Amino acid sequence: MNYELSYLSQLIKAARGEIVSADESLLTDSEAIQRECKRILEAMLTTDSRSTAQTIQCYVRMHQAGLIAILEDLQDSDPAETETSDKSSQELKISAIASVAFLLESIAVYFSSYLDASLPLPAQLWVKRKEAINRRWTLCLSRLSGLALSEKLIGLLNAELTPKTNPFARVSSSELDYLEQLTRQILNTIDQAIEPDNWDLITTLLEAGFNAPRFYKYCCAYLMEKSSEGMHLDELYRSLSYSRKLLKQIQPASAQQYLSSVPGILESLLKFTQAEIEHLKDIDIIASDLAGSGMIDRNFRVAFTVKQLAFFIHLQVECGIILEERPKNVHKYVTSHYATRDQETISEKSFKNAYYAQGTDDVNKVIAKLSEMLAIAQDTFK
C-alpha cells in the first residue's frame, strides 16, 4: 500500500470495525473519510513542479493503484456479515465508496495524461458508462440487422462485442474509451450512408482499429472473394491492386486499437494483399516460362475479333452444339481459353457485351466464315 494512503486505509478499516484503536483520530465517520480524500488530492495537486514527468507519472499511478485496491476492497466487503453491522455501517460504507470514487475521478481529471489506462476500473466508475455503451451497441445491432449486410459479418461483431459491452464485464479505462468510440462510429456510418453496404461497415471498423483476429480472417476472405470475380491473372491483379489502394486511403480515427496485443489491422491487410499480388506475379512468370518452352499451351488464337467470336459462340449455343445452359459459364470458359487476333486476353465483361449486341459487319464476317466452312465440308464429302 502507498504510505500516503495508509491513513485513509486505517480510517476505512476502523469504520468497518476491523481494527480497534484508542487513537481518537480513528473514531471514523463519513466526514473524516471525505476530509482525508480531500487532503490527498490537495497534496497531489501541490506536488513539486520541478519533478520530472516520469516521477509525476510514478507518483500518480501509485495513488491510482492504491485507491483502486481500497475501492475494490470496500465493494467486496459486506457489513451484514459482522456482529456490529447495522444501518449506519451500511451508510458509512456507501459514503466511503462515494468519497474514494470521487477522489479517483478527480485524479483522472487533473492527471489524465499520467494514468495507467490498462488498470481495470472499479465497478463504481464504469457501470453507468458501460450501461450507456450497452444500450448504444444494442441499437447498433438492431439497425445493422435491418440492412442488406453480410450475416456472417454481423454475427462476428455480435460474438465479439456483445460480451465486451455487457454492463457487468470488467474493463479498463482504455477499453471503455474504445468501446464508446467504436459504437458511435458504427451508428454514424448507419446514419450518414444512404444504403450502407458491407464495405462501408468494413471501412468503419478498419478506421476504428478493430483488429480482432476473426475480423482479419473475414476481411481476407472478403478481398479474395471480390478479386476472384475475374478469371484472368490481369483481372485478379487489377482487383487486388484496387483493394490495396482502398486500404491505403483509409485514415485511422485514432491510434487506439481494439486489442493492444495484436498487430494493426490495416498493416496486416496491406501485407496480405501485397503477398497475393506477389504470388500472382510469380504465377505469371512461371506460366510464361512454361508456355515459351512448349510445356503448356497458350490460349487458342482465332481470326475473329471479340465481337465476331462472341457471335460465333452464340450461334453454337443457339444451335445446340454447346449444351451449357448458363451463359455465364460459357463466357468464363471462352475468355479463359481463347485469344483473338487483336487481344491476348479477353475480359468477361467485354465478351458479355459483345455476346448480346452484334453489329452488321461482324455478323456478315461470321456468316462468310460459316459459308467457307460449309463449302469445305461439302467438298470433303462429295
Summary of the structure (lengths in Angstrom):
residues: 382
radius of gyration: 35.3
end to end distance: 109.8
largest distance: 130.3
contacts: 1057
relative contact order: 0.06
helix: 69%
strand: 2%
